[in-house]
Amino acid sequence: SKQKKFSSVEMTVNLHEPQLTAVSNNLQRFGIDPSILFNKKTRVCCQLHLKRVLSSSNSGRLKSVCRINGKHISLKTLRQIASPLFTRVDVGVASSALGRPASRLTILDMGVPDSLKRTCSQLRDRYKEARKHTERIMHDLESRILPSSLKRNSIHVVFDEEQMKLLEHWVDELDSFESRISMFQHAMLAQYNELLSSESNSKDGTASSSIVKTLQKLQETAWGGLQRSDSSSYDDSMFAIFIDFREKIRAVEAQLVSAHSAYESLASLSASNSALVALENTRKLLYSIARDENDRLFHRLEKTHELLNDAETSLSDCARSIDGNSNSLMSTLEKIAFTGVSTEELDTIIADWNSLSRKHGISAYSLPNCHMSLRQELDGNVEALQLLPKAKEDERIALEEYSDVCKELSDARKKVAFNLSQSVTKILPSLGLDGSVLQIQLSFRPGGFKEPYCGSENIGVDVADFLLLRQKIKHGDNEEIGVPSDDMLGTSHGGHIEQVGSSGEISRVLLACETALPGSIGATCNSFANSAENLASQVDLKMPPISIIYDEIDAHVGGRAAVTVAKLLADQSQSCCQSTNARASKSGSQVIAITHSASLAAIADRHIVVERGVSGRSSSLPIRIHVVDGPSRRKEIARMASGDLASGEAETFADALIRDALLHKET
């Protein structure tokens, strides 16, 4: 039996408010009873147990099994429930995201009320649906086929008396032709039932599949096209089916002629070049060589005559397979060709069909649609003309509502952009970016509020640009770098942060943004944030994640800036735990930082070392994970700071880092 290999990942999370309410609502949205969160014994602690098991056999096929509190769920459901609880801030992903307009708006939208974003999304979808409805009606009007002399230039045009008489004449003429077509169709379908019966009763299947399929399609087709399809393809029209049927019958007749010629070439006694005549001529020639039984040649030719007799028998069998019984080739072709419908009558109908089409100046395939359009004009029952005014009014109202909420969303984004710019600019000097200014500028997409953007990439009409500027301030004839005040004359240099910022500068700006607006940078790395599913959720509560994982947020940062980064992360963790929200104060967001920085490691509450070991038995390198504390932690921080150089001095430096970190936490 094939052995299976298993790998599992599981996590148990103790839930408190506000995460408890959000997770409960999420579970209900996916049809899962939220009571599975409660411990059946104590009914006190609410736990979420996430588990995913991957198994593979020797064949290489991978199978995934996901569970929440023991209940089997899909991988998609697991992701949708778990994603809002954990945020991973990847500097590389977030940095590249700054180059995408949608991601920059995602950062700002973390400061916009969810209810406003949800309303904007709903009104956008309503406007899109109203616009599509109007477009469908307009398409129906444009696709209506009328003779050129009767085409309307406006929905308010009224036909005069002469046009109405001509219209009545054309409708009566096409009504009569439709009845004629219907009678012919019923005659063909009567033979179609007989053909199916002969096919089911025949052991070898005497009916042609192509003929049967054509007749079957004819059975499903009405005068205006396929009854069971909305397709407007010419191949689905009755005219196309008649043409196809005629071609197939002609093809069968040509096959019948070929089969008859084959029979004549094989077994006809009247055809001088047939195989049977050639065999008889061969036999006569052999008899002329030796007729006397005493002749030595006679005995030598006896075997040849026996072979000729066998050949004659085979020729007779071949001839009978072509034309000799009810199962022969020609009999089968004759059954197919005989449909009970006169091909001459079919040719006449096709000719009359083409004649009526030329009379009205339209394609033969469009004649039934023209007939229906003329009948609607005569009855005054053009549904599209009746629906169009209301559809346009509904579209106008939906556009106004969507445009108004886009203006409200833009105002909210402007406030967030201004506050975020000010807050980040104040933090930047402590990160080693003296004189740097973050300026978030908002502009409008083409169309603005008159034709607001309706795509799925973002809601609203805004485009956000993050500018990193360096200010040169003039004090008389002197210049220095710094943040200008109102009474100073300054000029800025810089540009879009993704273009002018180094990797280290972008990392520090991202951390400052996350500090000023928690969750903003994580949203660019989390596919669930601001997604359609999240916006569609009825939960208005802004839920902070249980844990934020910073993946080398301090990359490309050193010296004083590295110390400041460490303190910002520590402050962020403390601010989460000391939230003014009473419901959230029980459980803030845990900050997990993956780092190579000694300064960041020193300020952490818990230091976990992940390292690769050496194994002589296996080609793979095992991974070792362990917690360091006390002297072992001091040695590890010293190693991170200096490697193996000056271990004594490095440990003294590590002590200083740890002491400074404790003082910062206390203050």
N, C-alpha and C positions, 0 to 999 in steps of 0.2 A: 504494500500500500504506500501511497505517496505521503511523505512526511510534510507537516505544515509548520511554518515558522510564525511566531506571534510577536507582536510588539504593541505595547499599550501605553497610553498617556491618560492620567486621570488627575482630577483636582477637586478638592472640597472647599467650598467658600461659605463662610458664615455671613448671612445677609442681614442687614439692618436698613432702616430708612435712610435715604429715599430709594436705594437700590431694590429693596424688597417689593415696594409697590410697582416699580417699573418692570421687574422680572415677572411678577405675578400677571401683570397686564400683557406682557409679551407671551407668556405661556398660554394665556387664554386666546390670544390672537392666532396661535398655531393649534388650537383645539386641545390643549393639555390642561388638565385640572390642576390649579395652583396649590391644591391641598397636598401635593406630593412634596412640597417644600417643608412641611411641618413634620417634626419628629413625632411619630405615633405614640411613643412612650412618654416623653416629657412634655410635648406640645409647647415647648418654650423656644428653643433655638431653631431658627429657620436656616436650613442648609441646602446648598445647591451642589450636587455632586455631578461633575462632568467627566465623561469617560469616552475614549475612542480606542478601538482595538483594530490593528491592521494585521491581517494574516495572509500568507502567501504559500503556495505549494511549490513543488519542484518544477511545475509547468511555468511558473513565473507569474501566474495570475494573482492579482492583489485584490483583497476583499476588505471593506471597511465597515465596521459596526459601531454605531454611536448610541450613547445612552445618556439620559438625564434622570438622576435619582432612580436608576434601574429601568426606566421606560425607554423602549427602543424608539429612536427618532432618525431622521435623515441627517446627512452631513450639513445640508443647507440650513436646516432648522437649528442645529447645534451652533453654527456660525452666527446666525441672526440673533440668537439669545445670548451667546457669550461675547460677541464683538463689542457691544456697548459697555461691558463690564471691565474690559482690559484695553488699554491704549498703549501702543508701542510707537514711540517717537524715534524714527530712523532718520538721522541727519542727512544721509545721502538721498533718501526718498523725498524728504521734506525740501531739501535744497533744489532738487530737480523739479519738484512741484511748484516752486516759486516761478518757474518759467512758463507755467500754464495759467491762463486767465481764470479758468474754473476753480483751480486750487486756491488762488489768491482771494477769490470771493468766498470760498469755503472758510478761510481764516476769519474774515470779517463777520460772516453769518453766525459764528459761534457767539457773538455778542448781540444778535438780533433775536427777539422773542420767537419761540417756536410757533406760537399761534399765528403771528404775522406771516411767517414763511409758509405755514400750512395753508392759510387763506389764499396767499398768492399762488401757490401751486394748484389749488382747487379751481380758482378763477381762470388760471391759464388753461387748464384742461377743459373747462366749460367753454371758453372762447374758441379753443381749437376744435371742439366738437361742433359748435355752432357754425364755424367757418367751413368745416367739412360738409355739414348738412347743406349749406348754401351752394357749395361747389358741386355737390351731387345733383341738386335740382338744376343748376345751370348746365351741367353736363347732359342731363336728360333732355333739356330744351334744345341744346346744340346737336344732340344725336338724333332728334326727330327728323325724319326724312319727308320732305314735301316737294312737290313740283315747283320749279323756279317761279312760276306765275302766281303761286299761292303763298310764298314765304313771307312771314311777317318781318317788318323792320322794327317793330315795337310790340310790347304785350298789349297795348291799347288800340292797335289797328283793328278795324271792323271791316269784314268783307262786304262788298256791294251785292246787289241782287243778281247780277250776271255771274259773279264769281260763285255765289251760293248755288245757282243752278248747275254750273259746271262741276262744282264740288259734289252735288247730289248724283249727277250722272256718273262721275268717276267712282264714287262709293258703290253705287248699284252695279257697275260693271265689274269691280273687283270683288264684290260680294258673290256675284254669279261665278266668277272664276274660282273663288275660294271653295264654293260648294262642289264645283267640278273636281277640284284637286282632292277634296275630302272623299268623294265617291271613288276616285281612282285609288286613293290610299287604302280605303277599306277593301277594295278588290284585291290589291296586292297582299294585304295582311291576311285575307282569307286563305290565299295560297301559302302564305308564310306558316300558318298553323298546320297545314297539310304537309309542308316540307319538314317541319319539326317532327311531326308524327312519323314520317318515313325515316327520319334520321334515328329516332329512338328505337324503332322496330328493326332497323338494319343492324346486323352484327358488325359489319365492316365500315358503317358510316357512309351513306350514299350522298349526303348533303355537303355542299361546299361550305367550309367555315366562313369564307369571305362573303359569300352571298347571304348566309344566315346572319352574319354580323351587320351587314348593310340593312337587311330587312328588320332586324331587331332595333337598330337605330331609328328606322322609319317609324316603328311602333311607338317610340318614345318622343317623336317629334310632332309638334303642332305646326299650324300655318306660320306662326311667328318665330319658330325655333324650338330648341329642346325644352320640353316641359319640366325636366328635372334639373335644369342648370340655368344659371344666370349668364352663361357665356354668350358673347355676341359674335363669336367667330363665324366666318362664312362657312367653315366646314360643318357647322351644326345646323345649317339651314336646310329646309326641305328641297330647295332647288339643287343644292350641292349633293344631297342624297340621291335625287333622281339622276343626276349626271353620273354619279358614282355607280349606281345600279345599272344604268345603260352600258357603261364601259365594262362592267364585270360580265354582263350577259354577252356582249360582243366578244369578250375574251374567251368565254366558254364555247361560243359558236366557232371561234377560230381553232380552239383545241379539238372540237369535234371534227372539223375538216382535216386537221392534221392526223387524228386517229384513223379516219377513213382512208387517208392516203397511205398511212403505215400498213393498214390491213391489205390494201391493194398491192403494195410493194412486197408483201410477205406471201400472200396465199391466193391472189387472183389468178385464174386460169386464162382470163382474157387479156391481161397485161403482159406484154412480151418480155418486160424486164423484171417480173416478179420472181421471188426466190423459188416458189413452187414450180414455175415454168422452167427455170434454170435447172432445177433438180431433174425434171422429166427429160429435158434435152440431154443432160449428162447420162441418164440411164439408157437412152436410145443409142448414144454414141458407144457406150460400153457393150451393148448387145451387138452392135455392128462389128465389134472386134472378135468376139467368139460366141457362137450359138451352139456349137456341137459339144455335147457333154464329154466326148472322148478327146476333145482338144485339151492340151495341157494348159493353155491360157484360160480356159473356162474355169478350171478349179482355182487358178490364181485370182480371177475376178470375182469369185463367189463371196469372198470376205468384203470386197468393195461394195457389192450389192447389199450385203447385210448392213453395212454402215449407212448406205443411202436410205434404206428402209427406216433405220433409226432416226436419220435426219428428217425424213418425211413425217414421222410420228411427232417429232419435236416441233416441226413447223405447224402441224395441225394444232398442237397444244397452244402454241403461241398465237395462232390465228383465233382460236376460241377465246383466249384471254382478252383479245382486243374486241372481238365481236362474235359472240356465240351463245351467251346466256345472260340472265338477268344481272349477274355480277360482273359482267365484262366491262372493259373500259368505256366503250361506246354507249352501252346501256346506262352506265353511271352518268356520263356527260349529258346524255339526252334527258335524264331525269332532272339534272341541274338546270339545263337550258329551258326545259318546259316549266314555266312558272304560272301559266294560266293567264298571263298578262301580255297583251300584244305590244311588241316593241315598236310597231308602227304608231300605236296610240301614244306610247310614251314619247316618241319623237315629236308627235303633233303637239302634245302638252308642253314640251320644252320649247318648241318653236313659238307657240302662242305666248308662253311666259316671257320669252325674249322680246316679242313684239310689244307686249304691254309695257315692259320696262323701257324700251326705246321711246314709246309714246309719252311717257312721263319724264323722260330724260334722267333716269336713275339706273343703278346697277340691278341686274336680275336678282342678285342675292338680297337686295334691299326692298324688293317689291312688297313682301308681307308687312314690313315695318312702315312703309309708305301708306299702305292700306289702313293700318291701325291709326296712323297720324291723321289721315284724312277723315276717318270716322270720328275721331275725337274732336276735330275741328267742326264737323257737321253737328255733333251733339252738344258742342260747347262745354265739353268735359275734359279740357286739358288740365290734368291734375297739377302738373309742374307750374303752370301759369298761376294757378290758385294758391299754391304753397309758397311761391317765391317772395311775395311782399312780406309775409310774416317771418320767413327765414332771414331775410335781410334785416328786419327790425330786431330780431333776436340776436343776430350777429353784432349789430351796432351796440345794443345794450351790453352784451357780454364784453365787447371791446372796451367800452367806457369803464365798466367795473374793473376789468383787468388793468387798464391803464391807471386808474385811480389808486389801486393797491400797489402798483409798481412805483408810483410816486411816493407813497407812504413807506415802502420798503427802501427806496433810495434815500429818503430823509433819515431813516434809522441807520442805514449803512454809513452815511456821512458822519453821524454822531460817533459811531463806533470807530470809524477811520480816524477822526480827529483825536478822540481820547486815546486810542492805541498809539498813534504817532507821538503824542505828548508823553505818555507813560514810558514807551520804549526809549525815546530820546533821553529821558532822565536817567535810565538805567545804563545806557551805553558807556558813559565815561568810566563807570566802575568796572566795566568789562574791557578796558584798555582802548576804547574807541572815543577818545577825547575829540571834541569838535565835530563828531558825526551826528547826523540828524536823519531819522527815519521819517519820510514824508509819504503818506498814502494818498494817492490822487484817484478820484473817481471820475469817469467819463461815461458817455452813453454809447450803446451799440448803434449801428446804422438803423434809422427808423425811429429811434427814441420812443417817446410815449405815444406818438401817433400810430406807429406800427410796432408795438412791443415784441420783443424776442419771445418765441414760443417753443424753442428747442428744449431738449431734456437735459442739456449740459448744466444749466443753472436756471434759476428763476430770476425774473426782473430784467432790466435793460442796462444794468451797470457793467462797467469794465474797470477793474482795480489794477493800479500800478504801484509797486513798492519801490520808492526811490531812496537810495542811500547817498546823502549829500555831505560834503565837507565844507564847513563855513569858514570863509576868510573875513575877519572883522577888522575894520580900519579904525585906529585911534590916531586921528590926524594923519601923519605920513607913515605910521607904522602899521604893519599887518601881523596878525596872529590867528592861529586856528582856534575856533571855539564856537559856542552857541551864541548867536547874536541876541541882543536885547533890543527893545523898541527904540532906544536912543542911539543905536549904533548903526552905521552903514555897513552892510555885509553883502558879499557875493558868494554864491554856492557853486561848487563843482562836484560832479558825480553823475549818477544816472540810475538806471534800473539795477536793483541789487543783484539780480541773477547775472548781470553783465559786468558790473564794475566791482562787485564784492569778491574777496578771496574766500577760500573754503573756511578759514578760521573766522572771518568777519561774518559770513552767512550763518555759521553755527552759533555765534554769540547773539546775533540779531534774532535768530529763531528762539533761543532760550529766553531772551528778553520778551518776545511776543508771548511765549507760553506762560511766563511769569505774570505779565500784565493781563492776559486774557486766557485763563486756564482752559485747556482743551482745544485751543485754536490750531496749534501745530499738529497735535495728535490727530485732528480731523482730516488733515491732508494725507495721513498715513493709514487711516481707518476707513475702509470702503463703506462702512455702515453709516458713518456720519453724513448728514445731509442727503442721504440716499432717498429714493422714492418711498421705500418701505418705512424709513424713519419719519419722513414728513407725513406719510399717510396714517401713522400711528395717532391714536387719540390721547396719548399721554402728554400732558402739558408740562409735567415736571421735568426740569433740567437735571438730569442725573449725572453726577460726577462719576468717573470710572472708579472701580475698586482699587485698581492698580495702574500706575503709569510707568512704563518701561522705557528708559532713555538708552538708546543704543549708541554709545560713544558720542554723546552730545558735546563733550569737551575735546573732540578731535581737533587737531590743528590749533589748540589753545594752550598757552603755557604762561609761566610767571604769575604776575599779579592777576591777570585775567582768569587763570585757572583757579586761583583761590576764590575769586568772586563768583565764578560759575558754581563751585562747590557750595558756597554760602547761599546762593540763590536757590539751588535745589533743596538745601536743608530748610530754607525759609518756606519754600513751596510746600514741602511735606508738613511743616508745622502749621501753616495757614489752613491746610486742608483739615487737619485734626481739630483746629480751633475755630471752625466755621461758626458764624453767627446763626446759621440755620439750626434750630433746635433739633429738627428731625435728622439732620445730617451730621450733627456733632458726635453721635455715637460711633460713626465710622467714616473717616476721611479716606482720601486716596493714598495708597501706599506708593512711595517713589522707589523704583528699582533702577539703579544706574549701572550700566556695563561700561567699565572705564579702565584705563591704564594710568590714571593720574593719582599720585600719592595724596594730593590735597583733597580730592573728592573721596578717596578711600578713608582718610582720617576723620572726616566729618560724618561718615555714615553711622547709623545706629547698629548695623550688623554687617560684618565683613565676611563674604563668602569667596573662597578662592577656587577657581576652575583651572585645572592644568592637565596636560597630557603626560602620561607616564610612559615607561618603557617596558615592553614585554618581549621576552626571548622566544616564547612559544608561538606567538601569533604575529602575522604581518601587520595587523592593525594596531594603532596606538590607543590604549585604554584611557578614558577620561576620569580624572579624580576630582571630586568635589568635597570640600570640607570647610568648616567654619573656623576662623582664627579669632583669638581673643587674648587679652593680656600681653605677655612677652612675645608670644608667637605673632600677634597682630603687629606689634611694634617692629619686629624683624621683617615681616612681609611688606609693611609700608616703606621701611628702609630699602628693601630690595627694589621696590617699585621706583623709588627716587633715584638710586645710584647703581643699581645692579649689584655687582660683586665688589665695587670699588669703595674703599674707605668705610668699611662696615661700622666701625665705632662711631665716626662722625655722622654717618647716615642714620644710625639709631638715635643719636642725639637730636638730629633734625626731625626724625619721625616723632619723638616725644614732643617737640615743639609744635608740630602740626596737630597732634592729638590734643594738646593742651589748649591751643588756640581755637580748635573746633569746639571743645567743651565750653570755653568762655563765650563763644558766639551763640551756642544753644541756650546758655543761661540768660543771656541778655535779650 
